Amino acid sequence: MDIPQERKVVTEIPGPRSKEWIARRAGAMPSAFPPIHQIVAARASGAIVEDVDGNRLIDFATGIAVLNVGHSAEDVTAAVERQLERDTHTSGVTANEPSIELAERLNALTPGDRPKKTFFANSGAEAVENAVKIARYATGRQAIVCFDHAFHGRTLLAMSLTAKVMPYKQGFGPFAPEIYRLPFAYPYRWPSGTERCAEEALAYALDEMHKHIGEQNIAAVVVEPIQGEGGFIVPAPGFLKGLSDFCTEHGIVFVADEIQSGMGRAGRWYAIEDEGIVPDLVTTAKSLGAGFPISAVTGRADLMDTVHPGGLGGTYSTNPVAAAAGLAVLDKIEREGLLERSRALGETIMARFRSFAERHPVVGDVRGRGAMCAIELVSDRATKEPLGGEAMGAIARRCLENGVIVLTAGTYGNVVRLLPPLTIDDALLEDGLSVLDEAIGAAIG
């Protein structure tokens, strides 16, 4: 059902019915998994979420990067309805047409023109785990290299690859062995400055892999082309290419984790395309299914076929309903030119963010690519001291109270990241950005 694409606040937020439902949720579900915002959605369409109190909120979060094509996209829901009438689950016992077709599409869309194959799972973490399994099996090696500020999921191995302790890792050890973490080329916070970031970060990484791990022991380097939960960190140019070249030279599998940055979010099908790199394996999830649980590992056919039959699998892998949703997502992105739209949205957002920086001294850095944009907030531009949690909470809370859903991110919790649907109209985007602008000003006085 379509919802008017306009912001509308009719009660305090959270409203009385949301508060009632949140209280019921607290009694029925564990406190370890709270909603980020204390509202309860009744329905959603396009770029608008309507809560149980009738408030209509502009969604700059999209289920944490799951809805690049917007809420309840008509094309996707129609494809799912058709598939529900045909077959809901025969996966693993028989093959099905949607998953085969989706695999063919992803094999063609991921970077590189060499033969590729795709394995499906249900979540981003599962995709990462399976990529590591494939890399280890194919190379006969054990070591996995990952990076500061990374997020790769919450299962044991994916959590081991994830950098941030709270809330993701605290109390859940011991962690998986043979995981080695290196500095990421984070331009804003590189000690010697932006200009030397790529060169120094790459030199350090290559030296560490040579001296302390051994190239011959490394199965894979796993990296987000643009870090997601870490704060939408766009690496300094040349860093990823240098890593990729090193991997190629030493027979190491280069894994691009595109779970948050893929499906047009950063202006291309995959963010790694802007780096001039052809990864050995690519992981996809989130917006691939537009809300339906599906993830994928796509990569070199020779790597994918190394593993023995039965070595990869899962009860819901190749689910035909989720695959039908994925096909509809790809069709919609292509038909509506959403890659180009992502880049246009990014230009608008970045221009507004630069204006924020001119007027709000707490804006330390503005960064992004395509519609994957963020601002990093600091209490002091000279020292780059992260803005505190209380102020960050006040910004997010004021946005919510005025009908805009935003997410914070970053290792220090001081980044506001925007994830609007690529289908959002310009007026709604500008309205939401104005609310965020006012919220920053109000929070810092």
N, C-alpha and C positions, 0 to 999 in steps of 0.2 A: 504494500500500500504506500503510495507516494505521500510525503509529508511536505508542507510548504517549506521551501528552502530559505528560511529566514530565522533569525534569532528572536526568541520570545521568552521573557521571564515573567511568570505569573505568580510565583510564590518565592519565598526564600529558598535558596539552594544550599544544602539538600532540603527538600520540602517534607511535609508531614508524612506522606505515604512512603517516600523513600526511607525516611527514618524508621518507620514501622518495619519495612521489609529488611532493612539492614540489621535491625535488632533480631529478626527471625533468622537471618543468615548467620549471625553470631552464635545462635543457639544450635544451628544445624551443621555448620561447616567450621573447619579449624581456623584458628586465629593466625596460623602461619601463612594463610593465603587470603589476605584481605584485598578488597577492590582498591585500586589506587584512589578513586574518588568515591565518596559515600553517597552515590546516587544509584537509582535502579532504573534501567532502561525499560520502556514499554514497547517501543518500536523505533526503527531507524530507517532512513532513506537518504541516498545521496551523501551529502556532507552534514546532515542533521541527525542528532539523537534526541528523541522525545522521551522524557522520563515519566514515571508513573503519576507525577503531579501535574503534567501538562506543560512543563517547561521544555522549550526547544533550544538545544545547545549546538553551536558550531563545533564540529569534531576535528580537532587538530591532532588526534591521537590514533584514530582508526584501528582500535583494537591492538595497539602496538604494531603498526606497520602491516596489518593484515588486509586492509581494504583499499588498495590503490585504485580500484575501479569503483569505489564508493559502496555505501551500505545498500544491501538488498538490490543489487543491480539486476534490472529486469531480465537481461540476457542470461545472467548466471542462474537466477532462480528458475527461469523457464527450462534451461538445459537440465537442471537438477530434477525438476518435476517430471520431465520426460523420462529420465533415467530411472527414477523411483518407480515408475510404472513398468519398467522392463526388467530390472534386476538390481537388487540392493547389495548383494554380496555373494560372489562365488570365488572370491580371490584365493589364490593358492591351490585350489582344487582344480579349477578350470581357468583358462585365460578369458579376458573380456576385451571387447573392441575399444572402449574409451581409453583404457590404460595403454594399449598398444599405440593408438594414435597419438596420445599425449607424449609418450616416449619418443616417437618419431619427431614430433614438433620440437621438443626440447633438444634432441640431438642436433637438429638443424639450427636452433636459435643460439645455443651456447657458442662461445668464441671458438674459431678454428674450423677448417674444412676437412679434417681427417675423420675417419670412421669413429663414431661414438655410440655409446649405449647408456641407458638410464635405468636406475633401480629406484623404486618408490618405497617410502615409509610414511609415517604419520606426522612427525614433528621435526623441527629444525635440529634438535639435539640428536634424534635418531639418524638424521642424514649425516651429521658430523661424525657420529660414532661409526657409521658404516663406511664413510670415506676413509677413516683411519684404519679400519679393518682391511679394506681393500689395499691401501698403501702398504700396510705391514705384510700382508700376504704376498703381494706382488714383488716386493723388494727383499723379503726375508730379513728385514731390519726391524728394530723396535722403537728407536728414539723418535719423538715427535716435538717439533719446535713450534712454539706459539709466542704471543707478544703481550706486553703490558697493555692494560686498558681493554683487553679483549673480552668478549662475551660469546660463548659458543653453546650454551645450554645448561641444563640443570641435572642431567643424568650423571653417573659417576665419572665417566671419561670426559664428557663435555664440561662438567663442572671443574674437573681438574685442569682443563684448558682455559677456563674462564679465569680472569685475573682478580676481580674484586672480591674481597672476603665477605663483607656485609652488603647485602643479606644473603648472598648466594652460596657461600662456602662455610660460614661459621658453624662449627660443631658437627660437620658432616664428614670429617676425615676418618681414616687415612685416605689419601687420594691415589689415583692411578699412578703407577711408576713410569719412569722413562719419559717424563714431560719436562721440557726445558723452555724457560721463558726468557725472552730477550726484549730490549727496549724497542718501542715503536717510534717511528719518525713523526713525532707530534710537534709540528712547527711552532705553535704558540708557546709551548712549555720546554722547548729544547734549550738546555743550559747556555749554549754559546750563540743562540740566535737562529732565526728562521733560515738565513742564507746557507748555513753550514749543516743544517739538520739532516738532509738526505745523505750527504757524503759521510758524515760522522756516524750516523745511525747504521748505515750499511757497513761501513768498515768495522764497527764494533760487532755487528751480527756475524759477519763472515769470519772474523777472528775467533769469536766464541765457538762457532760451529766447528771450526778447524781444530782449535786447541783443546776445548773442554768436552766436546761431544764426539767429534770425528765424523767426517763426511760419510764414511763407509758405514756408519751406524745409524744414520738418519733416514727414516722411512718417509717422512713428510714434513713440509712446512705448511702450517694451517694459518691463514690470515684473512681478515675482513678487508676488502679493498677500501671501504670506508667504514670505520668502526662505528657500531650502532650504540649499544648501551654505554660504551666508553665515552660517548659525547659527540658523535658525528665527526670524528676526527678524520680529516682528509690528509693522507700522508704526504710528506714533502715529495715533489716530483723526482722520479728516478729511484726512489727507495725500493718500491715493489719490483721494478724492472731488474734491478740489481740482484734481488733475492731470486727472482725467476731464473735469471741467467745462471746463477750459482747452482740452483736445483737441476737445471738441464745438464750442466757440466758434470754433475756428480751423481746423476741417476736418482735424484730425490723427487718425490711426488709433490708438486705444487698444488695445494688445495685452496681455492677461492671460496670463502664462506660468504655467499651472496643472499643469505636468508633474509636480512633486512634491507640490503641495498639493491636487490634485484627486482625484476618485473617492472622496470621503468622508474623506480623511485629516484634514482640518481640521473635520470635523463637518457639512459640506454637500457636495453634489456638487462644488461649486467654492468655494474660499475667498473669491472676490470677491463672492459673494452676501451675505456679512456686511457688506460695505462699501456696499451699496445702489447698486452700479454695474452697468450693462449694457455690457460691453466690445464693441468692434467686432469683435475677433477673440480667440479663446481657443485656446491650445495645450494638448493633452492627450497623455499617453504613460504610461510606467511602469506603474502599476497598472491601466490600461485593458486591458492584455493578459495580466495575471497571469503574466508570464514569457515570453509570446510577443511578438515584436517588432512593435509597431504604435504609431503616433502619429497625431494628427489636428490639423488646423486647422479650427475651426468659426467661422463668422462671418456677418455680414450678407450676404444673397444678392447684393445689388447690388455689394458689394466683390468677393466671390468670383467673380462672373461677368464682372468687368471684364477679366480676363486672357484673351488669345486662346487658342483651342483648341491644345493641345500645349505651352502655356507652363508648365504644371505637370505633373509626372509622376514616374515612377520604376519600375524593373522590378518591384519587389515591392509597390508601392502597391496597395491594395485586395486584398491576399492573402486568400483566403477562409478559410484555417485561422486566421489571426490574428484576422480579423473574427468568426469563430465563437466564439473565446475571449472577445473583447470583449463580445459579446452575452450570453454566460454570466455574465461578471463583472457586468454591469448587472443581470441578473435576480437574481443572488445578493444583491447589495447591497439591492435593493428587497425581495425576499422575506424576508430575514433581518433587516431593519431595521438595517443596518449604519451608516447615518448617525447614528441615535440611539445606537447602540452606541459609535460613535466619540466622541460627546460624553460619554457615561458613562465611557469609559476615560480621557478627558482629565481629568475631575474627580478620578478616583482618582490618576492620575499627578501632577497638579498638587498635590494634597494631600500626597502623599509628598514631592514636591520641596520644598514649603514646610517640611516637617519636616526635610529635609536642611539647608536654609538655617539653621534654628534651631540645629542641632548642628555643622555644618561651616562654619567661617568662610571657606573658599575658595569657597563658593557665593555669587556676586555677584548673579546675576539668575536668576529663574525665569520662564519665559514659554511661551506656546503657545496653541493653539486646537484644540478637538477632541483627537484623538489625535496631534497634531503638536506635541510638547512638548520642551523643552530646558532645560538649566541651563548658565549661563555661569560658568566657574570662574576665579577671580582669586587672585593671591598677596597682594593687599592691597585690602580693600574700599574704603578711602578713595581710593586712587589708581586703582583699577580696572585695575591692571597684570595682564595676562593670565597665567594659570598656565602655566608653561613646558612645553615639549614632553616633557621627560623625565617629569614628573609625570603629564601627560595619558596618555602611553604606558603608564605603570605602572597607571593606573586601568583602561584598556581591556584590558591584559594580564591583570590580576588577575581581571577579570570573565570573560575567556575561560577562564582556568585553572580557574575554578569553574563553568563551564558556561553562561555567558551571553554572547551576541554583542552588542556595542554599537558604535556609530559615533561618532567625533568629527567636528566640523565647525567652521565659522567662519573668518573672515578671519585671525584670530590662532590658529586651531587649538585654542581653549580651550573649546569647547562640546561637551557630550555631548547628542546628540539621540536621541530614542527613536522608532522606527518599528515598533512591534509590529503583527502582523496585527490587523485589527478583529475577527477571530473568536477571539482568544485568550481563555481562560477566566480568571476572576478569581484563582484560586489560583496559576496559572502566572505571571500578571502580578505578583502580590505577591511571589512567590518571586524572580523576576528583579530586581525593585526592591530587595529586601533584599540581594541579591548586590552590586548597584551601590552601595548605601549603605555596605556593609562595605568595598568596594574604595576608595571615596573616603576613608573614615576611615583605612584602612591606608596609602594613598599619601601622606597628609599627616602621618601619625604622630599 
